[in-house]
Amino acid sequence: MSEALASSSATLRPGQQVRSRVRPTARPVQLGTRYLGLLSAWAVALGLTFKSELLSPTQVWQATAALAVLVTLGLVFLHARNRTPAFLSLDHYITPVLVIIAAAAFSILAPDYRVHALAMLTMGAFIFASSFVDLSRGMGRERPLHRFLRDATTFCALLALFFLVLQSNDLPNVVKFSAIFVIALLSGYRSFRFATKREGLALLSAFQTAGTVTCGAFGMVTYVKQGGQYVAGILAFDW
């Protein structure tokens, strides 16, 4: 044993100290589905007060903007706390904001409180589902079904907004086509951002898709003159 100790000590140079292994520091406690569920529940609770019988349409849109900002800030805190890669990228927050806008538009058009409540509950479910996919992906817990869930929530939000925009008789066609282009651009960016990490490529692909959808909307609304439901469905599947 003395020879083993002598050989081990001989390997150390004069003045060299033995370094003890430092254990890696524990990662801070992450926020997960409980926080996300609470955020979605608060969004639903606030959205239930957006009934057109209680607020004017202008006040509803002002409250919608405030709710979209609050939900976005809550999601930014969630992704920053969990160290989600590229948590400042817009694709994490596009679907929740689009769903909030769609639910607010339905609240103005809803004939009774039950439809309004259903729209707000759907909004909360979509906020939770779309953000849960991003949260799981950022934590390295991605599953094959997550891609479908991400695209499904984005598609439903896009379809609802297309329908609401085309059904509005107060908006001129220029505003309708501009809104369709922006909706398709944001939705396409979120979808393409999942497939590539390059912001420029995702934005270029989304721009081309939005242009194609807007051209289709212009042709069907101006020349074919189909109903809003039919055009919205065709445009959504075209997207």
C-alpha positions in Angstrom: 0.0 0.0 0.0 2.9 2.3 0.7 4.2 1.8 -2.8 0.7 2.7 -4.2 0.7 5.9 -2.1 4.2 6.7 -3.2 3.3 6.3 -6.9 0.2 8.4 -6.6 2.0 11.2 -4.8 4.8 11.0 -7.4 2.4 12.0 -10.1 1.7 15.4 -8.4 4.0 18.2 -9.3 5.4 20.4 -6.7 2.9 23.1 -5.7 0.0 21.3 -7.4 -3.1 20.8 -5.4 -5.6 18.1 -5.7 -8.9 19.5 -7.0 -12.1 18.1 -5.6 -15.0 17.5 -7.8 -17.6 20.3 -7.7 -21.1 19.2 -7.9 -23.2 21.1 -10.5 -25.6 23.6 -9.0 -29.2 22.5 -9.1 -31.3 24.2 -11.7 -34.0 26.6 -10.2 -37.4 25.2 -9.9 -39.2 25.5 -13.2 -42.7 26.7 -13.8 -44.8 24.1 -15.6 -48.4 23.2 -16.3 -49.8 24.5 -13.1 -48.6 28.0 -13.8 -49.8 27.7 -17.4 -53.2 26.4 -16.3 -53.5 29.3 -13.8 -52.7 31.8 -16.5 -55.3 30.3 -18.9 -57.9 30.3 -16.2 -57.3 33.9 -15.4 -57.6 34.7 -19.1 -60.9 33.0 -19.2 -62.1 34.7 -16.0 -61.2 38.1 -17.4 -62.7 37.3 -20.8 -66.0 36.4 -19.3 -66.4 40.1 -18.5 -66.1 41.1 -22.1 -69.8 40.5 -22.9 -71.2 43.1 -25.2 -74.1 43.7 -22.9 -71.7 45.0 -20.2 -69.2 46.8 -22.4 -69.3 48.8 -25.6 -67.5 47.4 -28.7 -64.7 49.9 -28.2 -64.3 48.9 -24.6 -64.3 45.3 -25.6 -61.4 45.8 -28.0 -59.5 47.9 -25.4 -60.0 45.1 -22.8 -58.9 42.6 -25.5 -55.6 44.5 -26.1 -55.0 44.6 -22.3 -55.7 40.9 -22.0 -53.4 40.0 -24.9 -50.6 42.1 -23.3 -51.1 40.4 -19.9 -51.1 36.9 -21.3 -48.0 37.6 -23.5 -46.1 39.0 -20.5 -47.2 35.9 -18.5 -45.9 33.6 -21.2 -42.6 35.6 -21.5 -42.1 35.1 -17.8 -42.9 31.4 -18.1 -40.4 30.8 -21.0 -37.7 33.0 -19.5 -38.0 31.1 -16.1 -37.7 27.8 -17.9 -34.9 29.0 -20.1 -36.7 28.2 -23.3 -34.4 28.6 -26.3 -35.3 31.8 -28.2 -38.0 32.6 -25.8 -38.3 36.1 -27.2 -39.2 34.8 -30.6 -42.7 35.8 -31.7 -43.8 32.3 -32.6 -44.3 31.4 -28.9 -47.0 34.1 -28.6 -48.8 34.3 -32.0 -51.5 31.7 -31.4 -52.5 32.9 -27.9 -52.9 36.5 -29.2 -54.8 35.4 -32.3 -57.1 33.2 -30.2 -57.8 36.1 -27.8 -58.7 38.4 -30.7 -61.0 35.7 -32.2 -62.8 35.1 -28.9 -63.3 38.9 -28.4 -64.8 39.2 -31.8 -67.2 36.3 -31.0 -68.1 38.0 -27.8 -69.3 41.0 -29.7 -71.3 38.8 -32.1 -72.6 36.3 -29.6 -76.3 36.2 -29.3 -76.4 35.0 -25.6 -74.1 34.5 -22.7 -73.7 30.8 -23.3 -72.0 31.2 -26.7 -69.8 33.9 -25.1 -68.8 31.6 -22.3 -68.1 28.8 -24.8 -65.9 31.1 -26.8 -63.9 32.1 -23.7 -63.5 28.6 -22.5 -62.2 27.6 -25.9 -59.8 30.5 -25.8 -58.4 29.3 -22.5 -58.0 25.7 -23.8 -56.2 27.0 -26.9 -53.9 29.2 -24.9 -53.0 26.3 -22.7 -52.5 23.8 -25.5 -50.4 26.0 -27.8 -48.2 27.2 -25.0 -47.8 23.7 -23.5 -46.3 22.5 -26.8 -43.7 25.3 -26.7 -43.0 24.7 -23.0 -42.5 20.9 -23.6 -40.3 21.5 -26.6 -38.1 24.0 -24.7 -37.7 21.6 -21.8 -36.7 18.7 -24.2 -39.9 16.8 -23.7 -41.2 17.0 -27.3 -43.6 14.2 -28.4 -44.8 13.3 -31.9 -48.3 14.5 -31.1 -47.1 18.0 -30.2 -46.5 19.0 -33.8 -50.1 18.1 -34.6 -51.4 20.0 -31.5 -49.4 23.0 -32.5 -50.6 23.1 -36.0 -54.2 22.3 -35.0 -54.5 25.2 -32.6 -52.9 27.6 -35.2 -55.3 26.3 -37.9 -58.4 26.7 -35.8 -57.4 30.3 -34.8 -56.7 31.1 -38.4 -60.0 29.6 -39.6 -62.0 31.5 -36.9 -60.4 34.8 -37.8 -60.9 34.3 -41.5 -64.6 33.6 -40.9 -65.0 36.7 -38.7 -63.2 39.0 -41.1 -65.1 37.8 -44.2 -68.5 37.9 -42.3 -68.0 41.6 -41.3 -70.1 43.9 -43.4 -68.6 47.0 -41.9 -65.1 46.4 -43.2 -64.1 47.5 -46.7 -62.4 44.9 -48.9 -59.0 46.5 -48.6 -59.1 46.1 -44.8 -60.4 42.5 -45.2 -57.6 41.5 -47.5 -55.0 43.3 -45.4 -56.3 41.4 -42.3 -56.2 38.1 -44.1 -52.6 38.7 -45.2 -51.5 39.6 -41.7 -53.3 36.6 -40.1 -51.9 34.2 -42.7 -48.4 35.7 -42.3 -48.3 35.3 -38.5 -49.8 31.8 -38.6 -47.5 30.7 -41.4 -44.5 32.1 -39.5 -45.4 30.1 -36.4 -45.9 26.9 -38.4 -42.6 27.2 -40.4 -40.7 28.3 -37.3 -41.3 24.8 -35.9 -39.6 23.2 -38.9 -36.6 25.5 -39.1 -34.5 27.5 -36.6 -33.7 30.2 -39.2 -35.9 33.3 -38.7 -35.3 34.6 -42.2 -36.3 31.3 -43.9 -39.5 31.0 -41.8 -40.5 34.6 -42.4 -39.9 34.2 -46.2 -42.0 31.1 -46.4 -44.7 32.6 -44.4 -44.7 35.7 -46.6 -45.1 33.6 -49.7 -47.9 31.6 -48.1 -49.7 34.8 -47.0 -49.5 36.3 -50.5 -51.0 33.1 -52.0 -53.9 33.1 -49.6 -54.6 36.8 -50.0 -54.6 36.4 -53.8 -57.1 33.5 -53.4 -59.3 35.6 -51.1 -59.3 38.5 -53.6 -60.3 36.2 -56.5 -63.1 34.5 -54.6 -64.5 37.6 -53.0 -64.3 39.9 -56.0 -65.1 37.6 -58.9 -66.6 34.3 -57.6 -68.6 36.1 -54.8 -69.1 33.1 -52.5 -70.3 33.3 -49.0 -68.0 34.1 -46.1 -68.1 30.6 -44.6 -67.2 28.9 -47.9 -64.4 31.3 -48.6 -63.0 31.1 -45.1 -62.9 27.3 -45.3 -61.2 27.3 -48.7 -58.6 29.9 -47.6 -57.8 28.0 -44.4 -57.2 24.7 -46.2 -55.3 26.6 -48.9 -53.0 28.0 -46.2 
